[in-house]
Amino acid sequence: PTPKRTGSLLDSPTPISVLDRPELDPPPKRSARGSLQYSVRYMPSSGLLIVVVLRATSLIAENPYIKVYLAPDWGAYSKRKTEVSRNDRHPNFNQTFTIERQVAELGDSTVIFRVLNDDGLARHFRLGDVIVPLRNVASQPHTSWQDLELMDAEDGVAISVTVSLCLFPDLHLFSVAIERVNGLRNELADGYCKGYLYRDRSLVGKVSTNHVGPTLAPS
């Protein structure tokens, strides 16, 4: 049967607060995209997976929020979302979410934290992801820092795009070269890239490459 969606905020047990845990300081910055602190635990007696979004640091945008997914289902019942933290690249979220999950299903499940930026535009761009397999989740809270990466939405495969940017002030030109993409999943597809340039939240330019393929690493 399809699990029922529980309330998005947990009243008990008391959520972990970074203000009460001064020893949980941010790690040295390793990722250009920033890092996320979270806590995950499972309560066998009630069949609840408890996910706590604690805080983030060194993000590349200042209006972040986080979506929490439970893969491989990606169903609406397992999606959660924090509030937007305005004008803050080092936000404290301290929000706790619960998802019903049978213990037999945990080994095949993964929690995905997706960090996005609410910039007032229709398309919120993704700052990065944190992937947490649940095969070893315990009843005691596991709190950890993890660097953000751009991951494939469905199976956790990292996708990288190599680009070069060059500004020619005398010519009033901005050059964008999309050189290579690695980590695509469908080798039968013809891949292409689109790029957008915004100024003061207004779209001022866009580019698109030719279709290249079929290949998993178009250049």
N, C-alpha and C positions, 0 to 999 in steps of 0.2 A: 504493500500500500504506500501511497505517496505521503511522506512525512508532513505533519502540520507545521505551519509557521508559528513560532512563538513570538512573544513581544520582543521588540528590538532592544529595549533597555532592561537590564537585570537589576532588581531591587536587592536581592540577596543571593550569594554572599556579597559583602562589601567590595566594590571594585578597587583594584590597586590604584593608588595615587602616587605619581612621581614626587609629589610634595612630601609624602610620608616615607619615601624611600630615597634619601639623599645619596646613598651609595650607588644608585643606578645612574651614574653619569654617562654622557654620550661618549662613545668610543672615538679614537682618532679618526678623522675624516679620511675615508679611503675611496669613496665613490664620488664622481663629479655630480651625480644626481641627488646625493643626500642619503640619509639613513632613517630607518623607522624602528621604533621600539614597540613591542607588542607582548602580549601574554596569551597563552592558550592552555586550556585544561579541559578534561572530560569528566563528567559526573555519572558513573555507571548506574547509580541508584535511580536517577531521574532520566537518564538517556539524553543529557544536555551537553552540547559542546559550548564552552564559554570562551569567547574571543574578546580580548580587551585591546583596543587601540590606545596606546599610551601617548607617545609623542614622536615628533620627527625633528630632524636637524639638517641644516645646510641644504635646504631645498632650492631649486633653481627658479621658483616662482613664489609669489607672496600671498596668494589667496587659495591655499590648498584645502582639499577635503579627501576623504578616503572611502572607497567602496570595498566591501568585504564580500567575497564570493566563496562558495563551497563547490569545488570541482570534484568529479567530472559532470555533475548535474547541471550547474548553471541555471537552475530554476529560480523563479521569482521568490519561492519560499525561503531560499538560502541567501538572498541578497540583503545586505545591510549598508548603511551610509552614515558617515559622521556629519556633523555640522561643518560649514565652511569656516575656516580660521582666516580672518581678514588681515591683510598687511603684516604677515608674519611668516618668515622663512624657517622659524624654529618653533612650530606650534605645539602646545600641549592639548591633546584631545581628551584623554581620560574618559572614553566612552566604552561601555560594555555591551556586548550583544550575545544572544543565545540562539542556538539552532538545534532542533531535535535531530538526533542521529543515533541509529542502532550501533551497538559496539561492533557487530560483525561487519559494518560498512566502513569503519574507520580506516582500515588498512589500505583501502582503495581511494581514500578521499584526500583532498589537498585544500588548505585555506589559501586564498589569494587576496593579498592586500593591494589594491590598485590606487595609487596616489594621483589625483588629478588637480587641475587648477581651474577655478571658476573666474574667468577673466571677463565675464559679461557678454561673451560671444556665444553664438549658437553651438559651436563645437568646442567643448572643453578639452584641452590637450592633456595628454597623459605624461606625468613626470617620471613615473617608474612603477615597478611592481616588486612585491616580496612574496615568494612562494614557500609555503610551509607544509610539507607532507605530514600526515597525521598517523603514520604507522606506529610511531613510538610515543604518542600523546599519553600523558599520565593524569591521575586525579589531582595531583598537586600542580599549582600554576607554574608553567615554564615561561620565564620572562627572558627576552633576548633582543639584541640589536641586530639589524641586518641591513646591508646596503641595498639601495634601489637599483634595479635593472629593468630594461625593456624586454618583456617576455611575450611570447606568443600567447594569445588569450586562452587557447584551448588545451595545450599540452605542455606549457612551460618551457618551450624551446626559445632560446634567445635569438633575436633578429637584430642584425647590425647593418647600418647604412654608412658608407664612407662618402663624405662630401668635402668639397673645398670651397671656401668663400674668399672673395677678393673685392676690395673697394677701390675704384678709380676716381678720386675726387675731382681731378681736372676734367674728366669726361662726364662726370655725374652719372656714373655707371656702377652697379653692384652686380658682380658676377657670381653665379652659383653653378658649381659642377657636381653632379651626382655621379659618382664614379663606380660604386659597386654595392651590392646587397648580398648579405650572407644569412643563411638560416631559414630560407623559405621552406614550406612544407610540401607544396604541390609541384612536383617536377614537370607536370604536364601543362601547367599554366604559363601564359605569356605575361611576364611581370612588367610593371612600369611604376614610376614614382611621380608624385605631385608635390610641389613645394609652394608655400604661401608666405607672403611678406606683409606684416601688419605694422602700422604706425598709429599710435594713439587709439588702439582697438579698432582701427579701420583697415580693411583690406586694400592694399595699394599695388599688389602685384602677385602673379602666380605663374608657375612654370610646370611643364609636364614633359617627361621623357618619352621616347619612343618605346613601343612594346618590344621586349627582348625575351626570347625563350624558344622552346620550353627549356628551363634550367632552374636549379635551386640556388644559383649564385650568379645572377645577371650582372653584367658590367657594361 
